[in-house]
């Protein structure tokens, strides 16, 4: 097990407001080589784990989760499973298990359709980013700990529905009010994968968990989206995954960077 005695700024949400919680990492979360059979708290968690590992064709390199004492009251910990780059998928995959424990409220999304009520989330990170377990010896090395900020954006997105009692779905943006390179996130369909099967993890014949890609966004991108009004939603999604008139993918910027 690895702990990192540095500080992490973790954006959390409460009462419609964003709060930056500055915490020492040591004692806040644990990184570990996963023993998934011991970690799985439910059959749903087990199905999600198998969904990820079967699709990626690999076991996670390690996992990490926040301890209960820093979570909103009543919320269960969310675990990130970290899958390293491969020849077929040459990028990091950070995938959550636990966010779908919360049954989000119903939400109409138009044309008589409703958003799914259980989500999990993933972030695709550039292979140039150093993603690794952090030991005490490495904790003072920023190159070993900087990636944790990207994971904090992933967790904050995953926590948002529970804290705000809200339903979030593809194309939604969350403004976390952060200073620096990124101000928040947008939910995308993970079109970096050849098959769309990753997006739905079936837990029964007719029930599934949606899995959305969490992409960090800058204040500049969010401002441009808002200025474009109703067209801004489509514009922002096309910024990351660009399609032709027949909706064939022609270009993409699918990876989070530092």
C-alpha positions in Angstrom: 0.0 0.0 0.0 1.3 3.5 -0.9 0.6 6.9 0.7 1.7 10.3 -0.5 2.2 12.9 2.2 1.6 15.9 -0.1 -1.4 18.3 -0.5 -4.2 17.8 -2.9 -6.9 20.4 -3.9 -10.1 18.5 -4.2 -13.1 20.3 -5.6 -16.3 19.1 -3.8 -19.9 20.3 -4.2 -22.5 21.1 -1.6 -25.6 23.2 -1.7 -25.1 24.4 -5.3 -21.6 25.7 -4.5 -18.1 24.4 -5.2 -15.7 24.1 -2.3 -12.0 23.6 -2.7 -10.8 21.2 0.1 -7.1 21.4 0.7 -6.0 18.1 2.2 -2.8 16.2 2.9 -2.9 13.2 0.8 -1.5 10.9 3.4 -4.4 9.3 5.3 -6.9 10.6 2.8 -6.7 7.9 0.2 -4.9 4.6 -0.3 -3.3 3.3 -3.4 -3.0 -0.5 -3.7 -2.5 -3.3 -6.0 -6.1 -4.5 -6.4 -7.4 -7.7 -4.9 -10.7 -7.3 -6.7 -12.4 -10.3 -5.1 -11.8 -8.7 -1.7 -12.7 -5.2 -2.9 -16.0 -6.0 -4.6 -18.8 -4.9 -2.4 -21.7 -6.1 -4.6 -22.5 -8.1 -7.7 -22.9 -4.8 -9.5 -19.3 -3.9 -8.7 -18.1 -7.3 -9.8 -19.9 -6.9 -13.2 -18.3 -3.5 -13.7 -14.9 -4.9 -12.9 -15.4 -7.7 -15.4 -16.8 -5.3 -17.9 -13.6 -3.2 -17.8 -11.2 -6.1 -17.7 -12.9 -8.0 -20.5 -13.1 -4.9 -22.7 -9.5 -3.8 -22.1 -8.1 -7.3 -22.1 -6.0 -6.6 -19.0 -6.1 -6.3 -15.2 -5.7 -2.9 -13.6 -2.2 -1.9 -12.6 -3.4 -0.4 -9.3 -6.4 1.3 -7.7 -7.1 4.1 -5.3 -10.0 5.4 -3.3 -10.9 8.2 -0.9 -11.4 7.2 2.7 -14.9 7.6 4.2 -13.9 10.4 6.6 -13.4 12.9 3.7 -16.5 12.0 1.7 -19.9 13.7 1.9 -22.0 12.2 4.7 -23.6 8.9 3.7 -21.7 8.6 0.5 -19.8 5.4 -0.2 -16.2 5.5 -1.4 -15.5 5.5 -5.1 -12.6 3.5 -6.4 -10.5 4.4 -9.4 -9.0 1.4 -11.3 -5.9 2.4 -13.3 -5.3 0.5 -16.6 -2.0 1.1 -18.3 -1.4 1.8 -22.0 -1.2 -1.1 -24.4 -0.4 -1.5 -28.1 -4.0 -1.6 -29.0 -5.1 1.2 -26.5 -2.0 3.3 -26.0 -3.3 5.6 -23.3 -4.1 5.4 -19.6 -7.7 4.4 -18.6 -8.9 5.6 -15.2 -12.2 3.9 -14.5 -14.5 4.3 -11.5 -16.5 1.7 -9.6 -18.9 2.9 -6.9 -20.5 6.0 -8.4 -23.4 3.9 -9.7 -24.4 3.0 -6.1 -26.3 6.2 -6.2 -29.6 6.0 -8.0 -29.9 9.5 -9.7 -33.3 11.1 -9.9 -35.3 10.8 -13.1 -34.4 13.3 -15.9 -36.2 14.1 -19.1 -33.8 14.6 -22.1 -36.3 15.3 -24.8 -38.4 13.4 -27.4 -40.0 11.3 -24.6 -36.6 9.9 -23.5 -35.1 9.8 -20.0 -31.5 9.7 -19.0 -30.2 6.6 -17.4 -30.1 6.7 -13.6 -26.8 4.9 -12.8 -23.5 6.1 -14.1 -19.8 5.3 -13.8 -17.0 7.4 -15.3 -13.6 7.1 -17.0 -10.8 9.4 -17.9 -8.5 8.7 -20.8 -5.1 10.2 -20.1 -2.2 10.8 -22.5 0.6 8.2 -22.3 3.0 11.1 -21.8 1.6 11.6 -18.3 3.4 9.7 -15.5 0.6 7.8 -13.8 1.9 5.6 -11.0 1.5 4.6 -7.4 3.2 7.1 -5.1 5.3 5.9 -2.3 6.6 8.0 0.6 10.0 8.2 -1.1 8.4 9.7 -4.3 6.0 12.0 -2.6 8.2 15.1 -3.0 8.6 14.5 -6.7 5.9 16.5 -8.6 6.3 14.3 -11.7 5.0 11.4 -9.6 2.1 13.1 -8.0 0.8 15.7 -10.6 -1.5 13.1 -12.2 -3.6 13.0 -9.0 -5.2 16.3 -9.9 -6.7 14.7 -13.0 -8.1 11.9 -10.8 -9.5 14.5 -8.4 -11.5 15.9 -11.4 -12.7 12.4 -12.1 -13.8 11.9 -8.5 -15.4 15.3 -8.2 -17.5 14.6 -11.4 -18.5 11.2 -10.0 -19.5 12.7 -6.6 -21.6 15.5 -8.1 -24.9 13.7 -8.6 -24.9 12.4 -5.0 -24.0 15.7 -3.4 -26.4 17.8 -5.6 -29.1 15.0 -5.9 -28.9 15.5 -9.7 -28.7 13.5 -12.9 -25.8 14.1 -15.2 -25.5 12.6 -18.7 -23.5 13.0 -21.9 -22.7 16.6 -23.0 -23.2 18.0 -19.5 -20.6 20.3 -18.2 -19.6 20.9 -14.6 -18.0 24.3 -13.7 -15.9 23.6 -10.6 -14.7 27.2 -10.4 -11.1 26.1 -10.4 -8.2 28.4 -11.2 -5.4 27.1 -13.3 -5.4 25.1 -16.6 -8.8 23.5 -16.0 -12.0 24.9 -14.5 -14.2 21.8 -14.7 -15.3 18.8 -16.9 -17.6 17.7 -19.7 -19.1 14.3 -20.2 -18.4 12.6 -23.5 -19.0 9.3 -25.2 -15.6 7.6 -25.3 -15.2 7.5 -29.1 -11.5 6.8 -28.7 -12.5 3.1 -28.5 -13.2 1.1 -31.7 -16.4 -0.4 -30.2 -19.2 1.5 -28.4 -19.8 -1.5 -26.1 -17.7 0.1 -23.3 -20.5 2.6 -22.8 -23.0 0.2 -21.3 -22.4 -2.4 -18.6 -25.5 -4.6 -18.3 -26.3 -5.7 -14.8 -29.5 -7.5 -15.9 -31.3 -8.2 -19.2 -32.8 -4.7 -19.4 -30.8 -2.6 -16.9 -27.4 -1.2 -17.5 -24.9 1.3 -16.1 -23.8 4.1 -18.4 -20.1 4.8 -18.6 -19.1 8.3 -19.7 -15.8 9.8 -20.5 -14.8 12.7 -18.2 -12.8 15.4 -20.1 -11.2 18.3 -18.3 -12.1 21.7 -19.8 -10.5 25.1 -19.7 -12.3 28.3 -18.8 -11.8 29.5 -22.4 -13.6 26.4 -23.8 -16.4 26.7 -21.3 -16.9 30.4 -22.0 -17.0 29.8 -25.8 -19.6 27.1 -25.2 -21.8 29.4 -23.2 -21.5 32.2 -25.7 -22.8 29.9 -28.5 -26.0 29.3 -26.6 -27.9 26.1 -27.5 -25.3 25.4 -30.2 -22.6 25.3 -27.6 -23.3 21.8 -26.5 -22.8 20.3 -29.9 -19.8 22.6 -30.5 -18.0 21.5 -27.4 -18.5 17.7 -28.1 -17.3 18.2 -31.7 -14.2 20.0 -30.3 -13.0 16.8 -28.8 -14.5 14.3 -31.3 -15.0 15.8 -34.8 -17.4 14.2 -37.3 -18.3 14.7 -41.0 -21.8 15.2 -42.3 -22.4 11.4 -42.1 -21.2 11.4 -38.5 -18.0 9.5 -39.2 -15.2 10.4 -36.8 -12.6 12.5 -38.7 -10.4 13.9 -35.9 -10.2 13.7 -32.1 -8.5 15.2 -29.0 -9.5 12.4 -26.6 -6.8 12.5 -24.0 -6.4 14.5 -20.8 -3.1 16.1 -20.2 -1.5 18.1 -17.4 
